[in-house]
Amino acid sequence: MKKVSEHKIMQARCRFDFLGQITVRSQFGGYGLLANNIMFAVVSEGELYLRANDLVENLFRTRGMVNLVYAKRGLPVSLRYYWVDSALWEDDLALRHFAKQSYKGAKSEVLSKKVPGSFEGFTQS
């Protein structure tokens, strides 16, 4: 299965290079894809999953995308990463849009955690 994931990672690096330099790290028993040090996707068992936040999760669900579930100490854990099916993978325009939304949402979450005085995305005035 590692070979299949490596192939998908190489494809994803090419498809998502418009977001910036794509790097990879081990994550959730698979591989996290990062653009500019922001993790926006995961490859697990050869399948790609895009990260969701409160703003895009409904968009992903409306399209029928399903969550990544992995076993943690034998128990299933549902993550906010949504499966990219073959139809979406083949639709370059839609895939780029979804990937950009994932990246923007992930970046927003990271930045909100770095702002002094922030609480769950809200800053003090």
C-alpha positions as a Markdown table, in Angstrom:
| # | Residue | x | y | z |
|---|---|---|---|---|
| 1 | Met | 0.0 | 0.0 | 0.0 |
| 2 | Lys | 3.0 | 2.3 | 0.6 |
| 3 | Lys | 3.7 | 2.3 | -3.2 |
| 4 | Val | 0.1 | 3.3 | -4.0 |
| 5 | Ser | 0.3 | 6.2 | -1.5 |
| 6 | Glu | 3.7 | 7.3 | -2.9 |
| 7 | His | 2.2 | 7.4 | -6.4 |
| 8 | Lys | -0.8 | 9.5 | -5.2 |
| 9 | Ile | 1.5 | 11.8 | -3.3 |
| 10 | Met | 3.6 | 12.5 | -6.4 |
| 11 | Gln | 0.4 | 13.2 | -8.4 |
| 12 | Ala | -1.0 | 15.5 | -5.6 |
| 13 | Arg | 2.3 | 17.4 | -5.5 |
| 14 | Cys | 1.9 | 18.2 | -9.2 |
| 15 | Arg | -1.8 | 19.0 | -8.9 |
| 16 | Phe | -1.5 | 21.3 | -5.9 |
| 17 | Asp | 1.7 | 23.1 | -6.7 |
| 18 | Phe | -0.3 | 26.2 | -7.3 |
| 19 | Leu | -0.7 | 26.5 | -3.5 |
| 20 | Gly | 3.1 | 26.7 | -3.0 |
| 21 | Gln | 5.8 | 24.1 | -2.3 |
| 22 | Ile | 4.2 | 20.8 | -1.3 |
| 23 | Thr | 5.9 | 18.9 | 1.5 |
| 24 | Val | 5.0 | 15.6 | 3.1 |
| 25 | Arg | 5.1 | 14.2 | 6.6 |
| 26 | Ser | 3.8 | 11.1 | 8.4 |
| 27 | Gln | 0.4 | 11.7 | 9.8 |
| 28 | Phe | -2.6 | 9.6 | 11.0 |
| 29 | Gly | -1.0 | 6.4 | 9.7 |
| 30 | Gly | -0.7 | 8.0 | 6.3 |
| 31 | Tyr | 1.0 | 11.1 | 4.9 |
| 32 | Gly | 0.1 | 14.8 | 5.5 |
| 33 | Leu | 0.4 | 17.2 | 2.5 |
| 34 | Leu | 1.5 | 20.6 | 3.4 |
| 35 | Ala | 1.7 | 23.8 | 1.4 |
| 36 | Asn | 3.9 | 26.5 | 3.0 |
| 37 | Asn | 3.9 | 24.4 | 6.2 |
| 38 | Ile | 0.1 | 24.3 | 6.3 |
| 39 | Met | -1.4 | 20.8 | 6.3 |
| 40 | Phe | -4.4 | 20.8 | 4.0 |
| 41 | Ala | -4.7 | 17.2 | 2.9 |
| 42 | Val | -3.8 | 13.6 | 3.8 |
| 43 | Val | -3.0 | 10.6 | 1.7 |
| 44 | Ser | -4.0 | 7.3 | 3.3 |
| 45 | Glu | -3.8 | 3.9 | 1.7 |
| 46 | Gly | -3.5 | 5.5 | -1.7 |
| 47 | Glu | -6.5 | 7.8 | -1.3 |
| 48 | Leu | -6.5 | 11.6 | -1.0 |
| 49 | Tyr | -8.5 | 13.4 | 1.7 |
| 50 | Leu | -8.9 | 17.2 | 1.9 |
| 51 | Arg | -9.0 | 19.0 | 5.3 |
| 52 | Ala | -12.3 | 20.7 | 6.3 |
| 53 | Asn | -13.1 | 23.4 | 8.7 |
| 54 | Asp | -16.4 | 25.0 | 9.7 |
| 55 | Leu | -16.6 | 27.0 | 6.5 |
| 56 | Val | -16.1 | 24.2 | 4.0 |
| 57 | Glu | -17.3 | 21.1 | 5.8 |
| 58 | Asn | -20.9 | 21.6 | 4.6 |
| 59 | Leu | -19.6 | 22.0 | 1.0 |
| 60 | Phe | -17.8 | 18.7 | 1.2 |
| 61 | Arg | -20.7 | 16.9 | 2.7 |
| 62 | Thr | -23.2 | 18.4 | 0.2 |
| 63 | Arg | -20.9 | 16.9 | -2.6 |
| 64 | Gly | -21.2 | 13.5 | -0.8 |
| 65 | Met | -17.6 | 13.4 | 0.4 |
| 66 | Val | -17.0 | 11.1 | 3.4 |
| 67 | Asn | -14.7 | 11.4 | 6.4 |
| 68 | Leu | -11.4 | 9.7 | 6.9 |
| 69 | Val | -11.7 | 7.2 | 9.7 |
| 70 | Tyr | -8.7 | 5.6 | 11.3 |
| 71 | Ala | -8.2 | 3.3 | 14.3 |
| 72 | Lys | -6.7 | 4.8 | 17.4 |
| 73 | Arg | -6.0 | 2.2 | 20.0 |
| 74 | Gly | -8.5 | 0.0 | 18.2 |
| 75 | Leu | -11.3 | 2.5 | 18.2 |
| 76 | Pro | -12.5 | 4.3 | 15.1 |
| 77 | Val | -11.8 | 8.0 | 15.0 |
| 78 | Ser | -13.5 | 10.2 | 12.4 |
| 79 | Leu | -11.4 | 13.1 | 11.2 |
| 80 | Arg | -12.2 | 16.3 | 9.4 |
| 81 | Tyr | -10.6 | 15.1 | 6.2 |
| 82 | Tyr | -12.8 | 14.2 | 3.3 |
| 83 | Trp | -12.3 | 11.7 | 0.6 |
| 84 | Val | -11.6 | 12.9 | -3.0 |
| 85 | Asp | -13.4 | 10.3 | -5.2 |
| 86 | Ser | -12.3 | 9.6 | -8.8 |
| 87 | Ala | -14.9 | 12.0 | -10.3 |
| 88 | Leu | -13.5 | 14.9 | -8.2 |
| 89 | Trp | -9.9 | 13.9 | -8.9 |
| 90 | Glu | -10.6 | 14.0 | -12.6 |
| 91 | Asp | -12.3 | 17.4 | -12.5 |
| 92 | Asp | -9.3 | 19.7 | -12.3 |
| 93 | Leu | -11.2 | 22.9 | -11.9 |
| 94 | Ala | -13.3 | 21.6 | -9.0 |
| 95 | Leu | -10.4 | 19.8 | -7.4 |
| 96 | Arg | -8.3 | 23.0 | -7.4 |
| 97 | His | -11.2 | 24.9 | -5.9 |
| 98 | Phe | -11.7 | 22.4 | -3.1 |
| 99 | Ala | -8.0 | 22.2 | -2.4 |
| 100 | Lys | -7.7 | 26.0 | -2.3 |
| 101 | Gln | -10.7 | 26.1 | 0.2 |
| 102 | Ser | -9.0 | 23.4 | 2.3 |
| 103 | Tyr | -5.7 | 25.3 | 2.3 |
| 104 | Lys | -7.4 | 28.7 | 3.1 |
| 105 | Gly | -9.4 | 27.1 | 6.0 |
| 106 | Ala | -6.3 | 25.4 | 7.4 |
| 107 | Lys | -4.2 | 28.5 | 7.2 |
| 108 | Ser | -7.0 | 30.5 | 8.9 |
| 109 | Glu | -7.1 | 28.0 | 11.7 |
| 110 | Val | -3.3 | 28.1 | 12.1 |
| 111 | Leu | -3.2 | 31.9 | 12.1 |
| 112 | Ser | -6.0 | 32.2 | 14.6 |
| 113 | Lys | -4.1 | 30.1 | 17.0 |
| 114 | Lys | -1.0 | 32.3 | 16.7 |
| 115 | Val | -2.7 | 35.6 | 17.4 |
| 116 | Pro | -2.2 | 36.9 | 20.9 |
| 117 | Gly | -5.4 | 37.2 | 22.8 |
| 118 | Ser | -7.3 | 35.0 | 20.4 |
| 119 | Phe | -10.0 | 32.6 | 21.6 |
| 120 | Glu | -11.3 | 30.0 | 19.1 |
| 121 | Gly | -10.7 | 32.3 | 16.1 |
| 122 | Phe | -12.0 | 35.5 | 17.8 |
| 123 | Thr | -9.5 | 38.3 | 18.7 |
| 124 | Gln | -9.9 | 40.7 | 21.5 |
| 125 | Ser | -10.5 | 44.4 | 20.5 |
